[in-house]
Amino acid sequence: MKNILIIGATSAIAQACARYWLQHSNDCHFVLTGRDQQKLAAIQSDLQIRGAVAVDCLPFDLADESGRASLLERVEQLMPQLDRVLVAPGSLPDQQRCQTDESYAAQAFQLNANAIVLLLERLAGKLEQQRSGKLIVISSVAGDRGRMSNYFYGAAKAAVTTFCSGLMMRLQKAEVSVSIVKPGFVRTPMTADLELPEKLVATPEQVARVIVDGAEKCRSVIYAPGFWLLIMTIIKLIPNFVFRRLSL
Ligand SMILES: NC(=O)c1ccc[n+]([C@@H]2O[C@H](COP(=O)([O-])OP(=O)(O)OC[C@H]3O[C@@H](n4cnc5c(N)ncnc54)[C@H](OP(=O)(O)O)[C@@H]3O)[C@@H](O)[C@H]2O)c1
């Protein structure tokens, strides 16, 4: 049996990953966490219909510090061994508002960076102890280079990426793989209101395939879809004196 813990299971990308895992393995046990119990129950039914051996739901709001502290104990009761852990939560704050509203900016940074890395540290301890498993963390291409249009979000994702890079080295000694996922534009509720360049926009299903296949191969960094590796390599190579003049 494959034991899969999904933090932020209501994410469109996370849901697509769960469905993709089930397409390839009919012996999956899921523990789904999220703050919206109705949405979680709907996802639970969907995964059960698709053949999951068991699906448990745990209420969890990443922003709640005491919830973070007790999460692992609650997970342990349902799933003593973790084979795959997918960490998906994130929110795309309004950059303009971040520039003028410090408490809004702090809240966004707290969720996308602080809360994620503190949770990852707890998960890392558990995985290190059991000496097996794969940790898959959704960061973003936005963390590769700060841009005018979303540098609050990008800086938080950069923090997650850097943290995971260190965690990867630590956990390798315990035979635990860490995959940092960097999606480009994906059509999900998070981006529903944005005008995006259609040719570069992927579906959650396309991205899920790349994430799950990449993690199974223990890839350290997974650009999703893969062409974002080329785009971001070029973007990172643009010298600052040119980059600062671009309206990105
Ligand atoms: N879509 C893209 O273009 C894109 C690109 C790069 C990276 N990403 C990253 O991919 C991940 C998944 O996002 P998605 O695209 O699948 O978007 P999504 O469907 O909108 O999912 C966002 C997830 O984050 C959760 N979340 C938001 N605020 C939260 C909070 N305060 N506490 C706990 N959970 C919270 C949401 O929970 P609720 O359902 O309760 O709101 C939901 O599960 C995120 O980390 C995002 O930054 C997305």
The ligand as an SDF file (V2000), in Angstrom:
LIG
                    3D

 48 52  0  0  0  0  0  0  0  0999 V2000
   -1.5700   28.0580  -10.4970 N   0  0  0  0  0  0  0  0  0  0  0  0
   -0.3740   28.5020  -10.8410 C   0  0  0  0  0  0  0  0  0  0  0  0
   -0.1960   29.1300  -11.9130 O   0  0  0  0  0  0  0  0  0  0  0  0
    0.8110   28.2310   -9.9480 C   0  0  0  0  0  0  0  0  0  0  0  0
    2.0840   28.5520  -10.4380 C   0  0  0  0  0  0  0  0  0  0  0  0
    3.1960   28.3310   -9.6320 C   0  0  0  0  0  0  0  0  0  0  0  0
    3.0260   27.7780   -8.3660 C   0  0  0  0  0  0  0  0  0  0  0  0
    1.7690   27.4980   -7.9140 N   0  0  0  0  0  0  0  0  0  0  0  0
    1.6670   26.9450   -6.5710 C   0  0  0  0  0  0  0  0  0  0  0  0
    0.9520   25.7190   -6.6390 O   0  0  0  0  0  0  0  0  0  0  0  0
    0.3630   25.4630   -5.3500 C   0  0  0  0  0  0  0  0  0  0  0  0
   -1.0660   24.9980   -5.5520 C   0  0  0  0  0  0  0  0  0  0  0  0
   -1.8380   26.0740   -6.0910 O   0  0  0  0  0  0  0  0  0  0  0  0
   -2.9880   25.8580   -7.1580 P   0  0  0  0  0  0  0  0  0  0  0  0
   -2.5230   26.4660   -8.4050 O   0  0  0  0  0  0  0  0  0  0  0  0
   -3.4240   24.4300   -7.1510 O   0  0  0  0  0  0  0  0  0  0  0  0
   -4.1160   26.8300   -6.6210 O   0  0  0  0  0  0  0  0  0  0  0  0
   -5.4740   26.5590   -5.8080 P   0  0  0  0  0  0  0  0  0  0  0  0
   -6.2780   25.5050   -6.4780 O   0  0  0  0  0  0  0  0  0  0  0  0
   -6.0800   27.9020   -5.6210 O   0  0  0  0  0  0  0  0  0  0  0  0
   -4.9500   25.9750   -4.4250 O   0  0  0  0  0  0  0  0  0  0  0  0
   -4.3890   26.7770   -3.4220 C   0  0  0  0  0  0  0  0  0  0  0  0
   -4.3420   25.9300   -2.1690 C   0  0  0  0  0  0  0  0  0  0  0  0
   -3.7700   26.6780   -1.1220 O   0  0  0  0  0  0  0  0  0  0  0  0
   -4.6600   26.6360   -0.0040 C   0  0  0  0  0  0  0  0  0  0  0  0
   -4.5950   27.8290    0.8300 N   0  0  0  0  0  0  0  0  0  0  0  0
   -4.6610   29.1050    0.4540 C   0  0  0  0  0  0  0  0  0  0  0  0
   -4.6080   29.8930    1.5380 N   0  0  0  0  0  0  0  0  0  0  0  0
   -4.5150   29.0540    2.6180 C   0  0  0  0  0  0  0  0  0  0  0  0
   -4.4360   29.2160    4.0360 C   0  0  0  0  0  0  0  0  0  0  0  0
   -4.4710   30.4170    4.6220 N   0  0  0  0  0  0  0  0  0  0  0  0
   -4.3570   28.1240    4.8300 N   0  0  0  0  0  0  0  0  0  0  0  0
   -4.3480   26.9000    4.2870 C   0  0  0  0  0  0  0  0  0  0  0  0
   -4.4330   26.6540    2.9680 N   0  0  0  0  0  0  0  0  0  0  0  0
   -4.5090   27.7300    2.1670 C   0  0  0  0  0  0  0  0  0  0  0  0
   -6.0350   26.5230   -0.6240 C   0  0  0  0  0  0  0  0  0  0  0  0
   -6.9710   26.0690    0.3510 O   0  0  0  0  0  0  0  0  0  0  0  0
   -8.5590   26.4470    0.2360 P   0  0  0  0  0  0  0  0  0  0  0  0
   -9.1160   25.4960   -0.7790 O   0  0  0  0  0  0  0  0  0  0  0  0
   -9.0460   26.2210    1.5910 O   0  0  0  0  0  0  0  0  0  0  0  0
   -8.6180   27.8860   -0.2120 O   0  0  0  0  0  0  0  0  0  0  0  0
   -5.7430   25.4980   -1.7100 C   0  0  0  0  0  0  0  0  0  0  0  0
   -5.6620   24.1980   -1.1810 O   0  0  0  0  0  0  0  0  0  0  0  0
    0.5270   26.7400   -4.5410 C   0  0  0  0  0  0  0  0  0  0  0  0
    1.6010   26.5900   -3.6450 O   0  0  0  0  0  0  0  0  0  0  0  0
    0.8720   27.7900   -5.5930 C   0  0  0  0  0  0  0  0  0  0  0  0
    1.6330   28.8490   -5.0630 O   0  0  0  0  0  0  0  0  0  0  0  0
    0.6760   27.7010   -8.6750 C   0  0  0  0  0  0  0  0  0  0  0  0
  1  2  1  0
  2  3  2  0
  2  4  1  0
  4  5  1  0
  4 48  2  0
  5  6  2  0
  6  7  1  0
  7  8  2  0
  8  9  1  0
  8 48  1  0
  9 10  1  0
  9 46  1  0
 10 11  1  0
 11 12  1  0
 11 44  1  0
 12 13  1  0
 13 14  1  0
 14 15  2  0
 14 16  1  0
 14 17  1  0
 17 18  1  0
 18 19  2  0
 18 20  1  0
 18 21  1  0
 21 22  1  0
 22 23  1  0
 23 24  1  0
 23 42  1  0
 24 25  1  0
 25 26  1  0
 25 36  1  0
 26 27  1  0
 26 35  1  0
 27 28  2  0
 28 29  1  0
 29 30  1  0
 29 35  2  0
 30 31  1  0
 30 32  2  0
 32 33  1  0
 33 34  2  0
 34 35  1  0
 36 37  1  0
 36 42  1  0
 37 38  1  0
 38 39  2  0
 38 40  1  0
 38 41  1  0
 42 43  1  0
 44 45  1  0
 44 46  1  0
 46 47  1  0
M  CHG  2   8   1  16  -1
M  END
$$$$
